[in-house]
Amino acid sequence: MSLLRLENVEKYYGSRSSLTKAVDDISFSVEKGEFTAIMGASGSGKTTLLNCISTIDRVTAGHIFLEDADITAIKGKELNKFRRDKLGFIFQDFNLMDTLTAYENIALALSIQKRSAKDIDKAVKNVAEQLGITDVLSKYPYQMSGGQKQRVASARAIVTEPKLVLADEPTGALDSKSAKMLLERFNYLNREHNATIIMVTHDSFTASYASRVLFIKDGKLFNEIIRGSDSRRQFFDKIINVVTLLGGDMSDAL
Amino acid sequence: MLFKISLSNIRKSIKDYAVYFFTLVLGVAVFYVFNAIETQTAFIRVNETQREIIKILTTAISGVSVFVAVVLGLLIVYASRFLMKRRNKEFALYMMMGMSKWKISALLLCETVIIGIGSLLVGLLIGTGLSQVMSAVVANLFEADMNDYRFTVSASAITKTILYFGIMYLVVMLRSGFVISKCRLITLMNSGKRSEKITMKNPWLCVVVFLISAAVLGWAYYTVGWDFAHLSLRKIGLSILAGSVSTFFIFWSVSGMLLRVIMSAKGVYHRGLNSFTFRQISSKINTTIASMTVICLMLFVTICTLSTAFTIRNSLNKGVEDNFPVDFYGCFSLHIHDSSDDSSYRTGDIDDVYAQQNMSIYDDFVEYHHFHDYIESNFTFDTFAGDRKDELTSGSMSIYSMMGFGISFLKLSDYNAIMELYGQNQIELGDGEYAVSANASGMPEMYDKLLESSPEITVFGNTLKPSSEKCIISSFYPDMQASNTGTIIVPDNAVSEEYRGVDYFVGNYNATDKKGREAAEQTARDNWNNVMHWFDSEAKYGYMCGIETRIEAANNAIGIGAVVTFLGLYIGFIFLVSCGAILALKELSESADSMARYTMLRKLGVEEKEISKSIFRQSGIFFLLPLLLACLHSYAGMRFAKIGLDLLVTENYVKPVIFTAIVLIAIYGGYFLLTFLGSKAITREQK
């Protein structure tokens, strides 16, 4: 059984006269413990797709199932609850609370689930160790580097042990060294904790850390490649090939 | 084009401007309503005294209006500066596109003019409506009839409002023009970048500062509210200064400690959104300590003003009811220079004066008593209290206890006749006994303590001892308030006529209804004035005379009460509106700045209910903190006011405090509600 299943998902913007098909009939499924990257040029609809999966945006047509529950049917207050309990988010611009310390930022995800203070402390320290941010726990976001911020954001996303972690261009605001470090952490979480990660990116290097890459062009699923037993380097070359195939508008994303 | 941009600017930032506009409208309306009282009351049929009082009221209001205009002016300048700061990015964009500073100034001018004219129009419209209600209130207050009522619009008040607010808006325009001409593009562009560092204050320093401030505040409270005996003008000033400064430091230290305390309670801090909520509150208080202090002090002044005004009004009305049991009271005395002691008012007979004009005062009254008191030179409160004076006066709230006033004597037969006339209890005295009568606030209790030791007194060559250990609560002369500081009643045979003091006459008119009493009063008053006028023209010595009537006292009480109430309400309204507006503007803009944070909370899956709760707590604590401290200040302030008001006030404080609370909740609470709902709406917006 797949963890996540998309069936003919469509998302339209605009009016009848000028319709934009941001997501045009996309279907795929993600197994538990998979690290999936979704690639596409800017404007290809990849972020819209992620927003639909995360219930931040509503689909126009089609269904999305998480563990056989149709999340497109969830309404109103239940949406917040669903996000809180089932999903973890990582954003390009970190989206950390600037008024809270790293510790408090991570703890917030647990405290809104009404966990006890003792549980919270244990979970936060545990996840901080895994992501190598124990020494910045008492710092505020403005005192941290971009890489550290993103790792704190990642810690916040996974500390609740969500069914699915959704990352939107997580390396977009990082330098290459920090990006590499973060992605290695993702791999670690994926391997050791069997975390299911869906990551949207336009960067081939970032995508090469995933176990599977989906390509989207003009709202449609264009191609899919699976890493299998390839080394990361080999996988990267394969991705580059597809990107070249995708054409001019994607080549700037090399 | 400029006009179009301004208009769309206003429409775009309507949420920011809504509170500003609402406050301006309220300010204009209140300003108009109070300044229109003169015109509004012109049609009411009132008598001369009342007309006189209305005149005093309107003069006082126009005086206070200048002060009010200054307060409102400061508020408007503050608010406009605040709103302008929020638009730095926008100005930067204009400048980047090549708009000249003049153009931007003109744009701002346009906006101010639109808002100014709009607020004046709406405010005057509402004000005109409200002032009709005001007419009814005034008429009701003076018990005047409203038959001649017609819808009135006060041209003078409109002119005045437009003039005052026009000047305020002009100042705002000049100021914003000046600010724009001074600013630099780079600072404007960088203004949005939040480089706000979160600095946690040293908690121990906070505790130390808090303790010191609390101690200083305690000293200030004690000085003005409890330690009356050593009060001086310098000390009052010092207490006010100490109070204001320590208010600032209390907010300073609380902002540092609050978070620490909550944080140390891990179970509480990491529950739901608490960590987020308290961080928000703490940073808010941190950046607004100065405004919080000003608001707290303004609330303090408002609470004191309002409750004192209500107290005075209530006790004035009740005072006349209780303390003026007859229709007419007159006193007359000649001023005799005695070679042996200080000059004093002695002898003189009202009957004599009337007789010399072939008139009799008795003709105008159906029941009356004519009497005089007796004076023993050098017998004052101090001699009466003797060694125990300090013991008796220390810790007393009564202002009278600080003065060594003279005590007069009354014959038992006179006293009983007067009490019969007043419908009050008569007393009995044995030979060689005396009794004490007093009713001024604090005095009966003091005499009770003194009489416990049954002190003997030696007056008029007799030695007397007290008949009872209790002071009689009464007064032989009527007054607007209980003001008898002490009269000693002695048996008729204990005094002789050589000691006679002031001559008194009290009586009731021969009339049953209101009209009859008014007519009788006119006659009695005219007669008295005529007789005294004649006496004055013939007078060889100094003399004193005076009358007071129940009708006049009642009118005065109503009038003074009305003046005090109106002024209190006027100042109170404006202060409350100012406080509410400043807090609301701050809180709303803070919410707008935190919009991204709320969006993130929603993405993380926080329930709406939790977010709403967090916003409620944030605004609630923000509004409550200055109010709490202001209430504490007010408690001491009211205790201080009480000694000053001892002369006037007998009423208890419960009712006025409730009235004050109602006014406070209506306005301040209204602003809080507006802020809470506004903040909720702002944070719910999708970007």
HADDOCK unambig.tbl for C-alpha pairs under 7 A between the chains (distance, minus, plus):
assign (segid A and resid 77 and name CA) (segid B and resid 607 and name CA) 6.74 0.50 0.50
assign (segid A and resid 80 and name CA) (segid B and resid 602 and name CA) 6.76 0.50 0.50
assign (segid A and resid 80 and name CA) (segid B and resid 605 and name CA) 4.10 0.50 0.50
assign (segid A and resid 80 and name CA) (segid B and resid 606 and name CA) 5.88 0.50 0.50
assign (segid A and resid 80 and name CA) (segid B and resid 607 and name CA) 5.62 0.50 0.50
assign (segid A and resid 81 and name CA) (segid B and resid 605 and name CA) 5.73 0.50 0.50
assign (segid A and resid 81 and name CA) (segid B and resid 607 and name CA) 6.69 0.50 0.50
assign (segid A and resid 83 and name CA) (segid B and resid 604 and name CA) 6.45 0.50 0.50
assign (segid A and resid 83 and name CA) (segid B and resid 605 and name CA) 4.83 0.50 0.50
assign (segid A and resid 84 and name CA) (segid B and resid 604 and name CA) 5.72 0.50 0.50
assign (segid A and resid 84 and name CA) (segid B and resid 605 and name CA) 4.10 0.50 0.50
assign (segid A and resid 84 and name CA) (segid B and resid 606 and name CA) 6.65 0.50 0.50
assign (segid A and resid 95 and name CA) (segid B and resid 600 and name CA) 6.74 0.50 0.50
assign (segid A and resid 97 and name CA) (segid B and resid 597 and name CA) 6.47 0.50 0.50
assign (segid A and resid 99 and name CA) (segid B and resid 279 and name CA) 6.30 0.50 0.50
assign (segid A and resid 111 and name CA) (segid B and resid 270 and name CA) 5.52 0.50 0.50
assign (segid A and resid 111 and name CA) (segid B and resid 271 and name CA) 5.14 0.50 0.50
assign (segid A and resid 111 and name CA) (segid B and resid 272 and name CA) 4.80 0.50 0.50
assign (segid A and resid 112 and name CA) (segid B and resid 272 and name CA) 4.36 0.50 0.50
assign (segid A and resid 112 and name CA) (segid B and resid 273 and name CA) 6.28 0.50 0.50
assign (segid A and resid 112 and name CA) (segid B and resid 606 and name CA) 6.41 0.50 0.50
assign (segid A and resid 114 and name CA) (segid B and resid 271 and name CA) 6.25 0.50 0.50
assign (segid A and resid 114 and name CA) (segid B and resid 272 and name CA) 5.85 0.50 0.50
assign (segid A and resid 116 and name CA) (segid B and resid 267 and name CA) 6.98 0.50 0.50
assign (segid A and resid 117 and name CA) (segid B and resid 266 and name CA) 6.18 0.50 0.50
assign (segid A and resid 117 and name CA) (segid B and resid 267 and name CA) 5.07 0.50 0.50
assign (segid A and resid 117 and name CA) (segid B and resid 270 and name CA) 5.93 0.50 0.50
